[in-house]
Amino acid sequence: MGGRRPGGTGAGTWHNWARTQSAHPRRVARPRDLGELVREVSAATAAGTRLRAVGAGHSFTGAAVTDGVQVHLDALAGFERVVTRTDGSARVTVGAGMRLRALNAGLAARGLALRNLGDIDAQSIAGAISTGTHGTGARLGGLATQVTACRLVTAAGDVVEVSPTQDPDLFELARLGLGTAGVLAAVTLDVVPAYRLLAREEPMALQDVLDDLDTFVDENDHFEFFWFPHADGALIKRNNRITDDTERPLSPLRHLVDDEVLSNGVFAALNRLAAARPGVVPRINALACRALTARTYTGSSSDVFVSPRRVRFREMEYAVPREHVADVVREVGAWLRSTGEPVPFPGEVRFAAADDLWLSTAHDRATGYVAVHQYHRMPHRRYFDAVERIVAQVDGRPHWGKLHGLDHERLAELYPHLPRANRVRARVDPTGTFRNAYVDHVLGPAG
């Protein structure tokens, strides 16, 4: 663990990526190894000071906010161990501060990959699993379902290894619990042999997508679609594993035009126009629909899953029972048409298998994720509130890292294991070292 003093600095103002949250921590700590992390946590608990770990700041909520000690885990970001099985899959242990981008690259160099992945790779592995980050695929779970063990530092400064067989209740809270079990130091993931995907993107009428939604979801490994408010168009994305040697890479020019110029450059300009002249939003979205073109290409799994996202926005995402997805999207569209609310950002719909994680948004039900976005310079509250009322009718569960208005009383109705999770919190953090306002609001009192 080493004998060096913990590294720390005075703190200014911290902002998350979306600029929806800010913090003024009393101290910023950047432990260089596990020993320094232990001393930081132990000192905070002894002093009665709150402590929160922070990764890339990609949560829209106040999950990482603290006025106490803010801990950055960037130095705990290496590959520790790779145990390969005869079928080519493996269990890989990495430092919890590792960013997904580095994890994907390190796995690829070893002939491995994550089973599933979202479309942003800037997050730390600790932050991604703790907030329930997911990709899409009706037979696949979120990132936390791929976690088989964790090493964490509890409020008492104890270093504990947890898994389904070693303190399984604490393991449940550690792999998806908003950082309330302790500070994650390392994570063990169940990964698969590297694979390639055939990606097919195609514009389609939204009604046609919704009418045939089950077929799209069931017949593809990874299916999602984007839909455009005030318009009748959608873009469907079908990603399927391939085992042959087919090579259809995007040309550098097509990649530049589609993913940089259109998806970021032109899109940013259109959103600035929408903020200045909200009345033109329906015409902007209609133009965006007409500009959509089909494309088919192949690539490694992480190259296909991940897309650059440089236009700043606000996001709310709700997990709803899969059978209600089409009705929810239709009702949101009807509200937008009836109110004329200017929303230049497309909505996004993804899917996941049911799982058994206590605080997973897909707990015990096949799930569709309906995400709505608004450009950061435009009002979002009325739109998000309306969507929240719509998804409440089907017991929607909010993404833990995205904007929502639910409190722990309503969330306790949606998560049958929340009381159990709070009993674990009370056991491992009796003094509330890892609490903050967001944790108190959504999880409620420990015990």
Secondary structure, DSSP 8 states (H G I E B T S, - for coil): -------EE----EE-TTSS-EE--SEEE--SSHHHHHHHHHHHHHHT--EEEESS---SSSTT--SSEEEE-TTS-SEEEEEE-TTS-EEEEEETT-BHHHHHHHHHHTTEE-S---S---SBHHHHHHTT----BTT---GGGGEEEEEEE-TTS-EEEE-SSSSHHHHHHHHSSTT-S-EEEEEEEEEEE--EEEEEEEEEEHHHHHHTHHHHHHTSSEEEEEE-TTSSEEEEEEEEEE-S-------HHHHIIIIIIIIIIIHHHHHHHHHH-GGGHHHHHHHHHHH---EEEEEEHHHHH-----S-EEEEEEEEEGGGHHHHHHHHHHHHHHH-----S-EEEEEE--B--TT-TTBTS-EEEEEEEEETTS--HHHHHHHHHHHHTTT-EE-TTS-----HHHHHHH-TTHHHHHHHHHHH-TT-TT--HHHHHHH-S--
